[in-house]
Amino acid sequence: MADLTGIPARAPLKSAIARDFGAASKTYNPAARLQRYMGQVMVDWLQEQAPRSQAGADWQLLDLGCGTGWFTGQLAGLAARSGGTVTGADLSPGMLEYARAAGAPGIRWLVADAEALPLDDNSLDVVFSNLMIQWCSHSAAVLAECRRVLRPGGQLFISTLLDGTLEELRDAWHQADPEHEHVNRFDREAAFRRQAREVLPAPVITTESIVLDYPSPLALLAELKAIGAGFKGSSRRRKATAPGRLRAMCHHYPKADDGLVYATYRAAWLTCQLPD
Ligand SMILES: C[S@@+](CC[C@H](N)C(=O)[O-])C[C@H]1O[C@@H](n2cnc3c(N)ncnc32)[C@H](O)[C@@H]1O
Protein backbone atom coordinates (compact mmCIF):
# COMPACT_ATOMS: atom_id res chain seq x y z
CA MET A 1 0.00 0.00 0.00
CA ALA A 2 1.28 3.50 -0.82
CA ASP A 3 -0.07 6.92 0.11
CA LEU A 4 -0.44 9.78 -2.39
CA THR A 5 3.24 10.66 -2.11
CA GLY A 6 4.23 7.14 -3.19
CA ILE A 7 5.84 6.53 0.19
CA PRO A 8 4.92 3.08 1.55
CA ALA A 9 2.60 3.31 4.56
CA ARG A 10 4.55 1.36 7.18
CA ALA A 11 1.80 1.90 9.77
CA PRO A 12 3.68 0.26 12.64
CA LEU A 13 1.69 0.08 15.86
CA LYS A 14 3.29 2.42 18.41
CA SER A 15 1.89 0.47 21.35
CA ALA A 16 3.49 -2.72 19.99
CA ILE A 17 6.78 -0.89 19.40
CA ALA A 18 6.91 0.48 22.95
CA ARG A 19 5.92 -2.88 24.46
CA ASP A 20 8.25 -5.09 22.40
CA PHE A 21 11.29 -2.87 22.88
CA GLY A 22 10.57 -2.66 26.60
CA ALA A 23 10.33 -6.46 26.80
CA ALA A 24 13.68 -6.71 24.99
CA SER A 25 15.55 -4.23 27.19
CA LYS A 26 17.52 -6.93 29.06
CA THR A 27 18.49 -8.94 25.97
CA TYR A 28 19.14 -5.98 23.66
CA ASN A 29 22.76 -4.97 24.29
CA PRO A 30 24.53 -8.31 23.60
CA ALA A 31 22.46 -8.85 20.42
CA ALA A 32 22.76 -5.32 19.00
CA ARG A 33 25.86 -5.72 16.78
CA LEU A 34 24.38 -3.80 13.80
CA GLN A 35 23.10 -1.04 16.10
CA ARG A 36 26.51 -0.79 17.80
CA TYR A 37 28.34 -0.45 14.48
CA MET A 38 25.98 2.12 13.00
CA GLY A 39 25.84 4.27 16.12
CA GLN A 40 29.62 4.23 16.57
CA VAL A 41 30.03 5.71 13.08
CA MET A 42 27.99 8.72 14.22
CA VAL A 43 29.74 9.04 17.59
CA ASP A 44 33.04 9.24 15.68
CA TRP A 45 31.61 11.93 13.35
CA LEU A 46 30.20 13.83 16.30
CA GLN A 47 33.59 13.86 17.99
CA GLU A 48 35.25 15.11 14.81
CA GLN A 49 32.60 17.48 13.53
CA ALA A 50 30.50 19.02 16.28
CA PRO A 51 32.12 22.38 16.98
CA ARG A 52 29.71 23.05 19.84
CA SER A 53 30.97 19.98 21.66
CA GLN A 54 34.34 21.73 21.83
CA ALA A 55 32.86 25.11 22.70
CA GLY A 56 32.64 24.62 26.44
CA ALA A 57 29.32 26.48 26.62
CA ASP A 58 26.18 24.99 28.14
CA TRP A 59 25.18 22.90 25.12
CA GLN A 60 22.26 20.48 24.89
CA LEU A 61 22.34 17.09 23.17
CA LEU A 62 19.39 14.74 22.60
CA ASP A 63 19.73 10.98 22.02
CA LEU A 64 16.41 10.35 20.28
CA GLY A 65 15.17 6.74 20.52
CA CYS A 66 17.95 6.05 23.03
CA GLY A 67 16.89 2.46 23.83
CA THR A 68 19.03 0.97 26.60
CA GLY A 69 21.12 4.15 26.69
CA TRP A 70 24.31 2.55 25.31
CA PHE A 71 25.13 5.60 23.18
CA THR A 72 23.50 8.05 25.62
CA GLY A 73 26.22 7.08 28.10
CA GLN A 74 28.99 7.65 25.55
CA LEU A 75 27.48 11.00 24.57
CA ALA A 76 27.22 12.00 28.22
CA GLY A 77 30.94 11.23 28.58
CA LEU A 78 31.71 13.53 25.65
CA ALA A 79 29.37 16.22 26.92
CA ALA A 80 30.74 16.14 30.45
CA ARG A 81 34.18 17.11 29.14
CA SER A 82 32.79 20.24 27.49
CA GLY A 83 29.96 21.54 29.65
CA GLY A 84 27.12 19.84 27.79
CA THR A 85 23.94 18.19 29.03
CA VAL A 86 22.46 15.02 27.54
CA THR A 87 18.84 13.89 27.36
CA GLY A 88 17.87 10.33 26.38
CA ALA A 89 14.35 10.09 24.95
CA ASP A 90 12.41 6.99 23.93
CA LEU A 91 8.85 5.91 23.20
CA SER A 92 9.25 2.82 25.37
CA PRO A 93 8.97 3.31 29.16
CA GLY A 94 10.51 -0.18 29.58
CA MET A 95 13.62 0.79 27.64
CA LEU A 96 13.94 4.05 29.58
CA GLU A 97 13.61 2.23 32.90
CA TYR A 98 16.56 0.03 31.90
CA ALA A 99 18.54 3.02 30.58
CA ARG A 100 17.96 5.05 33.74
CA ALA A 101 19.05 2.18 36.01
CA ALA A 102 22.19 1.49 33.94
CA GLY A 103 23.02 5.09 33.04
CA ALA A 104 25.35 7.63 34.57
CA PRO A 105 23.95 10.28 36.92
CA GLY A 106 23.29 13.63 35.28
CA ILE A 107 21.54 12.25 32.18
CA ARG A 108 17.95 13.44 31.79
CA TRP A 109 15.47 10.74 30.65
CA LEU A 110 12.24 11.46 28.79
CA VAL A 111 9.38 9.31 27.49
CA ALA A 112 8.67 10.92 24.13
CA ASP A 113 7.41 10.23 20.63
CA ALA A 114 9.90 11.43 18.01
CA GLU A 115 7.00 12.50 15.78
CA ALA A 116 5.73 14.97 18.43
CA LEU A 117 8.59 15.94 20.73
CA PRO A 118 7.66 17.58 24.05
CA LEU A 119 10.58 20.00 23.67
CA ASP A 120 10.77 23.73 22.92
CA ASP A 121 11.69 25.18 19.54
CA ASN A 122 15.40 26.09 19.21
CA SER A 123 16.32 24.33 22.44
CA LEU A 124 19.03 21.83 21.37
CA ASP A 125 22.51 21.93 19.82
CA VAL A 126 22.78 18.29 18.69
CA VAL A 127 20.20 15.60 17.92
CA PHE A 128 21.68 12.09 17.67
CA SER A 129 19.35 9.26 16.67
CA ASN A 130 20.57 5.74 15.94
CA LEU A 131 18.23 3.30 14.17
CA MET A 132 15.03 4.82 15.54
CA ILE A 133 13.44 6.69 12.63
CA GLN A 134 12.64 3.51 10.65
CA TRP A 135 10.17 2.63 13.43
CA CYS A 136 8.19 5.83 12.91
CA SER A 137 5.11 6.16 10.70
CA HIS A 138 6.43 9.19 8.84
CA SER A 139 10.14 9.93 8.56
CA ALA A 140 9.38 13.48 7.39
CA ALA A 141 7.53 14.22 10.66
CA VAL A 142 10.59 13.16 12.68
CA LEU A 143 12.96 15.21 10.52
CA ALA A 144 10.67 18.26 10.90
CA GLU A 145 10.64 17.81 14.68
CA CYS A 146 14.43 17.57 14.75
CA ARG A 147 14.71 20.76 12.73
CA ARG A 148 12.20 22.54 14.99
CA VAL A 149 14.02 21.74 18.25
CA LEU A 150 17.52 22.48 16.92
CA ARG A 151 19.02 25.93 17.42
CA PRO A 152 20.62 27.84 14.53
CA GLY A 153 23.94 26.10 13.85
CA GLY A 154 22.62 22.91 15.46
CA GLN A 155 23.65 19.49 14.15
CA LEU A 156 21.66 16.39 13.31
CA PHE A 157 23.05 12.84 13.14
CA ILE A 158 20.52 10.15 12.13
CA SER A 159 20.94 6.56 11.02
CA THR A 160 18.26 4.37 9.50
CA LEU A 161 17.60 1.26 7.41
CA LEU A 162 16.21 1.48 3.90
CA ASP A 163 14.30 -0.74 1.52
CA GLY A 164 16.40 -3.82 0.69
CA THR A 165 16.99 -4.52 4.37
CA LEU A 166 16.34 -8.19 5.26
CA GLU A 167 15.47 -8.92 1.63
CA GLU A 168 16.53 -12.58 1.97
CA LEU A 169 14.16 -13.05 4.92
CA ARG A 170 11.36 -11.21 3.13
CA ASP A 171 11.75 -13.43 0.02
CA ALA A 172 11.91 -16.64 2.08
CA TRP A 173 8.75 -15.69 3.98
CA HIS A 174 7.03 -14.69 0.77
CA GLN A 175 7.60 -18.17 -0.62
CA ALA A 176 6.55 -19.87 2.62
CA ASP A 177 3.51 -17.71 3.46
CA PRO A 178 2.60 -15.44 0.54
CA GLU A 179 -0.64 -14.21 2.10
CA HIS A 180 1.01 -12.49 5.09
CA GLU A 181 3.77 -9.97 5.69
CA HIS A 182 6.47 -11.06 8.13
CA VAL A 183 9.13 -8.37 7.73
CA ASN A 184 8.88 -4.65 8.57
CA ARG A 185 8.82 -2.20 5.67
CA PHE A 186 11.51 0.41 5.17
CA ASP A 187 11.58 3.72 3.26
CA ARG A 188 12.82 3.55 -0.30
CA GLU A 189 16.14 5.39 -0.65
CA ALA A 190 14.77 7.89 -3.19
CA ALA A 191 11.80 8.72 -0.92
CA PHE A 192 14.05 9.14 2.14
CA ARG A 193 16.39 11.43 0.22
CA ARG A 194 13.47 13.48 -1.11
CA GLN A 195 11.92 13.89 2.34
CA ALA A 196 15.26 14.91 3.84
CA ARG A 197 15.75 17.53 1.10
CA GLU A 198 12.22 18.87 1.61
CA VAL A 199 12.60 19.28 5.37
CA LEU A 200 16.29 20.00 6.02
CA PRO A 201 18.88 22.40 4.61
CA ALA A 202 21.57 20.56 2.62
CA PRO A 203 21.31 17.11 4.24
CA VAL A 204 24.17 14.72 3.50
CA ILE A 205 23.15 11.05 3.19
CA THR A 206 25.60 8.18 2.86
CA THR A 207 24.61 4.53 2.41
CA GLU A 208 26.27 1.16 2.83
CA SER A 209 25.09 -2.43 2.42
CA ILE A 210 26.02 -4.34 5.56
CA VAL A 211 25.84 -8.14 5.43
CA LEU A 212 25.75 -10.08 8.71
CA ASP A 213 26.13 -13.84 9.05
CA TYR A 214 24.03 -16.19 11.16
CA PRO A 215 24.26 -19.95 11.83
CA SER A 216 20.66 -20.36 10.63
CA PRO A 217 17.51 -18.39 9.73
CA LEU A 218 16.21 -19.17 13.22
CA ALA A 219 19.29 -17.46 14.71
CA LEU A 220 18.44 -14.37 12.66
CA LEU A 221 14.86 -14.44 13.99
CA ALA A 222 16.21 -14.91 17.53
CA GLU A 223 18.49 -11.86 17.15
CA LEU A 224 15.60 -9.73 15.88
CA LYS A 225 13.51 -10.85 18.84
CA ALA A 226 16.33 -10.18 21.32
CA ILE A 227 16.57 -6.57 20.17
CA GLY A 228 12.78 -6.12 20.07
CA ALA A 229 12.77 -5.74 16.27
CA GLY A 230 10.27 -8.41 15.26
CA PHE A 231 7.59 -7.64 12.69
CA LYS A 232 5.10 -5.06 13.99
CA GLY A 233 2.98 -4.24 10.93
CA SER A 234 -0.78 -4.07 11.40
CA SER A 235 -1.12 -7.02 8.98
CA ARG A 236 0.80 -9.44 11.19
CA ARG A 237 -0.77 -12.78 12.05
CA ARG A 238 -2.72 -12.68 15.28
CA LYS A 239 -1.62 -16.21 16.23
CA ALA A 240 1.90 -17.63 16.46
CA THR A 241 3.30 -18.80 13.12
CA ALA A 242 2.67 -22.53 12.58
CA PRO A 243 5.85 -24.69 12.81
CA GLY A 244 5.27 -25.89 9.23
CA ARG A 245 5.44 -22.33 7.86
CA LEU A 246 8.55 -21.61 9.89
CA ARG A 247 10.21 -24.76 8.49
CA ALA A 248 9.19 -23.71 4.98
CA MET A 249 10.71 -20.23 5.50
CA CYS A 250 13.98 -21.85 6.70
CA HIS A 251 13.93 -24.16 3.65
CA HIS A 252 13.58 -21.19 1.26
CA TYR A 253 16.21 -19.01 2.99
CA PRO A 254 19.39 -19.10 0.83
CA LYS A 255 22.30 -20.97 2.40
CA ALA A 256 25.93 -20.23 1.59
CA ASP A 257 28.60 -22.85 0.88
CA ASP A 258 30.14 -22.14 4.29
CA GLY A 259 26.93 -23.37 5.96
CA LEU A 260 25.98 -19.92 7.21
CA VAL A 261 23.07 -17.73 6.15
CA TYR A 262 23.47 -14.04 5.39
CA ALA A 263 21.19 -11.06 5.97
CA THR A 264 21.54 -7.75 4.14
CA TYR A 265 20.95 -4.44 5.92
CA ARG A 266 20.73 -1.32 3.74
CA ALA A 267 22.20 1.25 6.11
CA ALA A 268 21.91 5.03 5.73
CA TRP A 269 23.37 7.92 7.73
CA LEU A 270 22.05 11.46 7.48
CA THR A 271 23.95 14.48 8.76
CA CYS A 272 22.92 18.10 8.57
CA GLN A 273 23.93 21.42 10.12
CA LEU A 274 21.36 24.21 10.36
CA PRO A 275 22.54 27.64 9.20
CA ASP A 276 23.65 30.06 11.97
C1 LIG B 1 16.70 -0.35 17.42
S1 LIG B 1 16.40 0.51 18.91
C2 LIG B 1 17.80 1.63 18.91
C3 LIG B 1 18.15 2.06 20.32
C4 LIG B 1 19.41 2.92 20.46
N1 LIG B 1 19.31 4.13 19.68
C5 LIG B 1 20.63 2.12 20.08
O1 LIG B 1 21.33 2.53 19.15
O2 LIG B 1 20.92 1.10 20.72
C6 LIG B 1 15.07 1.61 18.47
C7 LIG B 1 14.55 2.42 19.63
O3 LIG B 1 13.68 3.43 19.10
C8 LIG B 1 12.57 3.57 19.99
N2 LIG B 1 11.47 4.17 19.23
C9 LIG B 1 10.70 3.60 18.28
N3 LIG B 1 9.78 4.47 17.83
C10 LIG B 1 9.97 5.63 18.51
C11 LIG B 1 9.35 6.90 18.49
N4 LIG B 1 8.29 7.16 17.68
N5 LIG B 1 9.81 7.85 19.33
C12 LIG B 1 10.85 7.61 20.15
N6 LIG B 1 11.46 6.42 20.23
C13 LIG B 1 11.06 5.44 19.40
C14 LIG B 1 12.31 2.15 20.46
O4 LIG B 1 11.53 2.12 21.64
C15 LIG B 1 13.72 1.62 20.63
O5 LIG B 1 14.21 1.83 21.93
The ligand as an SDF file (V2000), in Angstrom:
LIG
                    3D

 27 29  0  0  0  0  0  0  0  0999 V2000
   16.7050   -0.3530   17.4200 C   0  0  0  0  0  0  0  0  0  0  0  0
   16.3990    0.5120   18.9080 S   0  0  0  0  0  0  0  0  0  0  0  0
   17.8030    1.6320   18.9060 C   0  0  0  0  0  0  0  0  0  0  0  0
   18.1470    2.0610   20.3190 C   0  0  0  0  0  0  0  0  0  0  0  0
   19.4060    2.9180   20.4620 C   0  0  0  0  0  0  0  0  0  0  0  0
   19.3140    4.1290   19.6800 N   0  0  0  0  0  0  0  0  0  0  0  0
   20.6320    2.1220   20.0770 C   0  0  0  0  0  0  0  0  0  0  0  0
   21.3340    2.5270   19.1520 O   0  0  0  0  0  0  0  0  0  0  0  0
   20.9230    1.0980   20.7250 O   0  0  0  0  0  0  0  0  0  0  0  0
   15.0690    1.6060   18.4680 C   0  0  0  0  0  0  0  0  0  0  0  0
   14.5460    2.4250   19.6290 C   0  0  0  0  0  0  0  0  0  0  0  0
   13.6770    3.4290   19.0970 O   0  0  0  0  0  0  0  0  0  0  0  0
   12.5730    3.5700   19.9850 C   0  0  0  0  0  0  0  0  0  0  0  0
   11.4710    4.1710   19.2290 N   0  0  0  0  0  0  0  0  0  0  0  0
   10.6970    3.6010   18.2790 C   0  0  0  0  0  0  0  0  0  0  0  0
    9.7820    4.4700   17.8290 N   0  0  0  0  0  0  0  0  0  0  0  0
    9.9660    5.6270   18.5070 C   0  0  0  0  0  0  0  0  0  0  0  0
    9.3460    6.9020   18.4880 C   0  0  0  0  0  0  0  0  0  0  0  0
    8.2940    7.1600   17.6760 N   0  0  0  0  0  0  0  0  0  0  0  0
    9.8050    7.8550   19.3260 N   0  0  0  0  0  0  0  0  0  0  0  0
   10.8510    7.6120   20.1540 C   0  0  0  0  0  0  0  0  0  0  0  0
   11.4620    6.4240   20.2270 N   0  0  0  0  0  0  0  0  0  0  0  0
   11.0560    5.4380   19.4040 C   0  0  0  0  0  0  0  0  0  0  0  0
   12.3080    2.1490   20.4570 C   0  0  0  0  0  0  0  0  0  0  0  0
   11.5290    2.1180   21.6400 O   0  0  0  0  0  0  0  0  0  0  0  0
   13.7250    1.6180   20.6350 C   0  0  0  0  0  0  0  0  0  0  0  0
   14.2070    1.8320   21.9350 O   0  0  0  0  0  0  0  0  0  0  0  0
  1  2  1  0
  2  3  1  0
  2 10  1  0
  3  4  1  0
  4  5  1  0
  5  6  1  0
  5  7  1  0
  7  8  2  0
  7  9  1  0
 10 11  1  0
 11 12  1  0
 11 26  1  0
 12 13  1  0
 13 14  1  0
 13 24  1  0
 14 15  1  0
 14 23  1  0
 15 16  2  0
 16 17  1  0
 17 18  1  0
 17 23  2  0
 18 19  1  0
 18 20  2  0
 20 21  1  0
 21 22  2  0
 22 23  1  0
 24 25  1  0
 24 26  1  0
 26 27  1  0
M  CHG  2   2   1   9  -1
M  END
$$$$
